[in-house]
Amino acid sequence: MLRRHPVAFVLVAPLVAAVGLTACGGDDESSSTTVAPVVATIARVEIPDSFPDDVPLPGAIELEGADEMSGGESTIYDITGWNSGEPVPLGEAYLAELREAGFEITSRVDATNSILFTVESDDWFVSAGFYPDAVRDTGTSIGVTVGPIAAAP
């Protein structure tokens, strides 16, 4: 633990004040500076209007990104987000929701703290990953990629 010594403060404080006053230079002219306020706005993330209605998204996702990438005749959607819950239960709940919507599992990888899967319907594929959030050090990072079945991985 860092301990501050009172004598050091008593000696250093007047020295700092003296240097600060000396730097003023004795100029009697006053000056002022106006600083314009900085206003930051955070763009609200929204799912693209063209996102397919028949593909559910994780219900509890706090959106961080929603990208629409088109190439040729295919459009792929890349959705990223976060949730404060645990990865595996969140992933299992989303997988159940997709299966109820008629999607079938084509691949699945389970790990201790994460779940990754791909499901397909007649029209769409969904690849999703739920894993511990390394940036926040808590909660779950969620990644979902959706595209037409013709572009399935």
Phi, psi and omega in degrees: 000136181279126178247135179265137181265127183299328181293322179298320179295317181298324181278323185282320184302311178296326179296316179297318180296319181294317179296319180297319180288324179295325182293342179294330174077004176073009179290126183279348179290136177261151178223154177220152179232133177257127179252124179288137179294146178259125179247121179254135175240141178255123181293136178279131181274131178228149175292136179303143180303330183278359180300135185297131180294333184269014175244110178288152173251159178305127185297328186258021184280133172263106188297136173242334180202145177212100184248145177241119182240122181248142177202125183065234180259003184250146171236127179248140179248133179239113184246130176233151180190195187211155173210148183282352181281185180275143185302309187295311178299322178295316179295318178297319179296318179292319178299318178298320179297318178295319180295323176295332179275004176099007179277146177245142180288128175250336174202152181205137176231124178248137174228176183305314185242014183209163176216134178231138179204160172232134177232158180223147169244189177295331186250331191228154166245151175226123172249127184226147176224135178234118185211158182303137180282114182280336182283310182278343183063020176201156177078196189231131169273139183234132175231130181227127175242129183233138178201171179294147184304329179296338180257013183299145180292000000 
